[in-house]
Amino acid sequence: MCNSSEILHFEFDVDGENFTSAGTASEHLKNTLKQLGLPSQIIRKAGIAMYEGEINMVIHAKGGKAVISILPEKVRIELVDQGPGIPDIELAMQEGYSTAPDSIRNLGFGAGMGLSNMKKYADYMEIKSEVGKGTTVILEVNYPVQS
């Protein structure tokens, strides 16, 4: 378990429209959490939430930046892009709602589960978005309370 008061911090540039490199940050995160000895359910939750964020940035925003902080009590993921923004966050949070073009859907992506899966696997999620300027998503996955 991560007992140190030190913070691990790393950043990834997510390459837009490059599905081959999508998942690099989430893979790095999962491997780091394994090395720290965190429980598998924490690794799984953080990995899925991170991957969904990466894919969303590739599909909708032509890339962005993922900033990951591993704290003693949680994993914090900040996803920042300068994409088109989300005009209706409540609508975008609905399972199955997607603005992905058919070309992306034909690749097996864009099913409208990204944001809802991020919310499902994170213990905390915040979305800030401005149309024409971009979106910031903050995700947190908490570690189990030590007794």
C-alpha positions in Angstrom: 0.0 0.0 0.0 1.2 3.5 -0.7 2.1 4.9 2.7 4.6 7.5 1.8 3.7 11.2 2.0 5.5 11.8 -1.2 3.5 12.4 -4.4 4.3 10.8 -7.7 3.4 13.0 -10.6 3.6 12.5 -14.3 2.2 14.0 -17.4 1.4 12.6 -20.8 0.6 14.3 -24.1 -2.3 12.4 -25.7 -1.8 12.4 -29.4 -5.1 13.3 -31.2 -6.6 10.9 -33.7 -3.9 8.3 -33.0 -5.7 5.2 -31.7 -2.4 3.2 -31.6 -0.9 5.3 -28.9 -4.2 5.8 -27.0 -3.9 3.8 -23.7 -0.2 4.6 -23.2 -0.9 6.8 -20.1 -3.4 4.4 -18.6 -0.9 1.5 -19.1 1.8 3.5 -17.4 -0.6 4.4 -14.5 -1.6 0.7 -14.0 2.0 -0.4 -14.0 3.0 2.3 -11.5 0.1 1.4 -9.2 1.1 -2.3 -9.3 4.7 -1.4 -8.4 3.4 0.5 -5.4 1.5 -2.5 -4.3 -2.0 -1.0 -4.5 -5.0 -3.4 -4.5 -6.1 -4.7 -7.9 -9.6 -3.1 -7.7 -7.9 0.4 -7.3 -5.6 -0.4 -10.3 -8.6 -1.5 -12.4 -10.8 1.5 -11.5 -8.0 4.0 -12.2 -6.9 2.3 -15.4 -10.4 2.2 -16.9 -11.2 5.8 -15.9 -7.9 6.9 -17.4 -8.3 4.9 -20.6 -11.8 6.2 -21.2 -10.4 9.8 -20.8 -7.6 9.2 -23.2 -9.9 7.7 -25.9 -12.3 10.7 -25.5 -9.4 13.1 -26.1 -8.4 11.2 -29.2 -11.9 11.0 -30.6 -13.3 14.4 -29.7 -10.5 16.9 -29.0 -7.6 15.9 -31.3 -5.6 15.1 -28.2 -4.7 16.9 -25.0 -2.7 16.4 -21.8 -3.1 13.9 -18.9 -1.7 14.9 -15.6 -1.6 12.1 -13.0 -0.8 12.5 -9.3 -0.5 9.5 -7.0 -1.1 10.7 -3.5 -1.1 8.8 -0.3 -4.9 8.5 -0.2 -5.9 8.6 -3.9 -5.0 8.8 -7.6 -5.9 12.1 -9.2 -6.2 12.4 -12.9 -6.6 15.7 -14.7 -7.5 15.5 -18.4 -7.1 18.8 -20.3 -7.9 19.5 -23.9 -8.4 22.4 -26.3 -11.1 20.6 -28.2 -14.6 21.8 -29.2 -15.9 21.7 -25.7 -19.1 20.0 -24.5 -22.2 22.1 -25.1 -24.5 20.0 -22.8 -22.6 18.1 -20.1 -25.8 16.5 -18.7 -26.7 15.1 -22.1 -23.1 13.9 -22.8 -23.1 12.0 -19.5 -26.0 9.8 -20.7 -25.0 6.3 -21.6 -25.1 5.8 -25.3 -25.0 9.5 -26.2 -22.2 10.2 -28.7 -21.1 12.8 -31.1 -18.4 10.6 -32.6 -18.5 10.4 -36.4 -19.3 7.2 -38.2 -15.6 6.8 -39.2 -14.7 6.5 -35.5 -17.7 4.2 -34.7 -16.6 1.9 -37.6 -13.3 1.5 -35.7 -15.2 0.3 -32.6 -15.0 3.5 -30.7 -17.5 6.3 -29.9 -20.3 4.2 -28.4 -21.2 6.9 -25.9 -19.9 5.2 -22.8 -16.7 7.2 -22.1 -17.9 9.9 -19.7 -20.4 7.5 -18.0 -17.6 4.9 -17.5 -15.3 7.5 -16.1 -18.0 8.5 -13.6 -18.7 4.8 -12.8 -15.1 3.9 -12.0 -14.0 7.2 -10.3 -14.9 8.1 -6.8 -15.0 11.7 -7.8 -15.5 13.4 -11.2 -15.7 17.0 -12.2 -16.1 18.4 -15.7 -15.5 21.9 -16.8 -16.1 22.7 -20.4 -16.4 25.8 -22.6 -17.6 25.5 -26.1 -14.8 26.5 -28.5 -12.2 26.4 -25.8 -11.9 22.9 -24.4 -12.7 20.6 -21.6 -11.0 19.7 -18.3 -12.1 16.5 -16.5 -10.8 15.7 -13.0 -11.1 12.1 -11.7 -10.1 10.7 -8.4 -9.9 7.1 -7.3 -9.6 6.8 -3.5 -7.7 4.0 -1.7 -9.4 1.9 0.9 -9.4 3.3 4.5 -6.7 1.7 6.6 -7.8 0.3 10.0 
